[in-house]
Amino acid sequence: MTFIMSHVILTSGVSMARARSESRMKRESGYYALKWLSGKDLSKYRGKWIVVYDQKIVSAAKDLDKAIEKAKLPPDVPPFVMRVPQLPYLAL
């Protein structure tokens, strides 16, 4: 399968590195949502659940179910949710 995928990528004119960087696994795992959120000021969402869609925070609520409900995402889109800590923390 690797050979077939490599052959398809090489014949399509797309580099292997680019194909991997835009992989389905990264898109569906929330990788890009986390990357977009890093460095953002989330202080107004402290202690709340946020729902991110299309590089936007579409809803926030203290209750997870309410946050997902308020987001009104299309039914085929899995929500990316994250709880913003109450207090700022330092990751080492």
N, C-alpha and C positions, 0 to 999 in steps of 0.2 A: 504494500500500500504506500509506503514511503516513496518508492521509486515512481509509482504512478502519480502521486501528488507532486513530486519534484518535477516530473516531466510536464505535467499540466502547467505548473507555475513557470517553468523555464520557457515553454512555448508561448505562454501568454504575454511575455515581456515584463513580468513583475518579478522583482528580486525576491529571493527566499527570505531575507531579513524583513522586507516590507510585508510579505505575506504572513509571517509569524507575528509581526507587531500588530497586525489588524485581525488576528485570529478570532475565531468564534468564541473560544474559551475565555479570552480576555473580555470580550464584549459582554458575555452572559454572566461572568463572575462578579461584576461590579468593579472591575479594575479601573475603568475610566471614570466612574463616579467617584471612587476614592481618590484617584489622582486629581480630579477637578476640585474635590473638597479640601485637599491638603493646602494649608495656607490661608483658607478662608476664615473670616471672623464669624464664628458661630455663637458668640456670646449671648445673643438675644434668644437662642434656642436652648440654653442650658436647662438640663433636666427634662428635655422633650425628645420625642421621636421625630425624625425628619424623613421625608420621602423625597428622593431625588429622581428626576426624569429629564432626560435631554439637557443635561448640564444646568438644571434649575432646581431649586428647592420648591416643590409644588405644594407641600403641606407640612404642618408641624402640629403636634398635640402631645399632651402628657400620656395619653393612652395609645398604644400601638394600633389597635383596631380602628380607632377614630382617625388617626393620621392616615392610614391606608384608605379608609372610606372617603375622607376629605380630598384625597389626591385625584379621585375620579380618573384613573388610568384606563386605557383600553383593556378589554378582558384578556387579550393575548400577551400583555406585557407584564413580566414579573416585576414587582416593585423592588427598588433598592431602598432599604430602610436602615437607619442608624440612630442609635441613642446618643445624644450629646451629653457628656458627663456634666454633673452639677458643678463641680469645681474644675478649674483648669489643671491639667496634669502635664508632666514632663516625661516623654518617652526617651529612654536611653538606648 
